[in-house]
Amino acid sequence: MAYHKNKIYYYSIKIFMIDKRASGILIHLTSLPGKHGIGDLGPNAFMFIDFVAASGQSYWQFLPTGPTSTAFDNSPYMCRSVFAGNPLLISLELLQENKYLTAHDLEDPPEFSEYKTDYPKVSSYKNAMVKKAFENFLNSRPNILFENFCSSQKEWLDDYALFMSFREDFNSAPWYEWPEFAARRSGETFTQYVSKNTEKLLYYKFVQFIFFSQWENLYAHAKAKNISLIGDIPIYVALDSSDVWANQDIFKINPTTLKPIKVAGVPPDYFSETGQRWGNPVYKWKTTDSKINKKLFDWWVKRFKHIFSIMDMVKIDHFRGFESFWEIPAHEETAINGKWVKGPGKSFFTSLKKELKDLPIIAEDLGVITPPVEKMRDELGFPGMKILQFAFESDEKNPYLPHNYEQTNSIVYTGTHDNNTTLGWFMGNELSDGVRNNIRGYVNCHDDNQIITLLIRLAMSSIAGLAIIPMQDILGFGEDCRMNIPGTQSGNWRWRCGSRFFNDEVAKHLLDLTTYYNRLG
């Protein structure tokens, strides 16, 4: 199998969404079924694409796919790298198929839960198997495919391999606490480290080679089935990441302490009296003489080129931060004393277009969105998001109510990974009886057992060009199948779906809905 960058056929999102109604499914890869405790890029991912196609869908949307960290409860939004792939998503079955593992290697795996990911248990087992695959790889070298991969991905891969190697040697301490030579990437000791640790660096490169080789095959299968992949990139990156360590001068980092001067978050609002202090370092959008930071722009170009080489569209998490962002002094414990700072604005994306031709981007325009943010979104032609779970608690002018949608260039969801499942939301304690009655009246519901189907129909029938339904809602699952509870520090990102739910009956039901509402894409 030759490694190459996948060819992307770009198009104007706005024209596409006006001309062609379509729909898709939201489920993260980790939530797919599989033998080894977590969804991965193996046979069940291929099976899911077949299911998506059989149900008349045109899109599969998932969360960020980078290497996660136990420090952040394995949140896909706080990765060790925005370029690298998550090793836990590597399929051991495909490693066996490609002769990196034997059937004997995979005999007697630990007993894993079918419905929840036990990250420590999964990590221990899968990492051991991948290391065994690496040992077999070393015995089979040279490998021209691997060499081609390392050459084509050199801009980020060398830094990532070094970062992970240092983390291993320094007991997983954050990079700003490493010895001087490693933290600042300089001096003879740094050079000597690189030359003395070639095999360790090779291991981390091998892991990425396997990830992207498996991804390429899955992406090709999606293309063959006419399924487009929608990825997700957070606007900010984790402080303890190879991205910040290797590019310290594009972030507001103290050059002496190597810690952030300013961090990201959102201000106090209805949901939080102290706001949210995320802790990500903010970007240094301009140089000291108030000019555009070209190095930062070039980094974003590389980031987008990379993501569009492996996906068809991408949602930008916290899109509003490009218009203006909440900047908090790093010493503050809450977000209260932050301030709004102007972002790079529309010109950033128009400059990106010159580099990338077209930008198949979805703007996550949720939360407190100002007219300037909406103007920037619309002038760029990026579709925004409409969430039905946000539609019923305010007055009749609520922009999430389908009768208020003003343009087809938008994407409607029943809920997202940050919401409760729609059944859990409707049946739980989040809503007042009055709001529940509003919902029943709006969808003409006389039997609460039908509420999920009616809300999915509401999304499908709307004028939004694209309707995306979480898999939990398609199956009518409750609160115990929720993916994430924002603001909580543990217990998230663990939900998995049993293989028996991806059946012909569910596919047929979804196909009928999709056909009825003219969303066959």
Secondary structure, 3 states (H helix, E strand, C coil): CCCCCCCCCCCCHHHHHHHCCEEEEECCHHHCCCCCCCCCCCHHHHHHHHHHHHCCCCEEECCCCCCCCHHHCCCCCCCCCCCCCCHHHCCHHHHHHCCCCCCCCCCCCCCCCCCECCHHHHHHHHHHHHHHHHHHHHHHCCCHHHHHHHHHCHHHHHHHHHHHHHHHHCCCCCHHHCCHHHHCCCCHHHHHHHHHCHHHHHHHHHHHHHHHHHHHHHHHHHHHCCCEEEEEEECCCCCCCHHHHHCHHHECECCCCCCECEEEEECCCCCCCCCEEEEEECECCECCCCCECHHHHHHHHHHHHHHHCCCCEEEEECHHHHCEEEEEECCCCCCCCCEEEECCCHHHHHHHHHHHCCCCEEECCCCCCCHHHHHHHHHHCCCEEEEHHHCCCCCCCCCCCHHHCCCCCEEEECCCCCCCCHHHHHHCCCCCHHHHHHHHHHHCCCCHHHHHHHHHHHHHHCCCCEEEEEHHHHCCCCHHHCCCCCCCCCCCCCECCCHHHCCHHHHHHHHHHHHHCCCEC
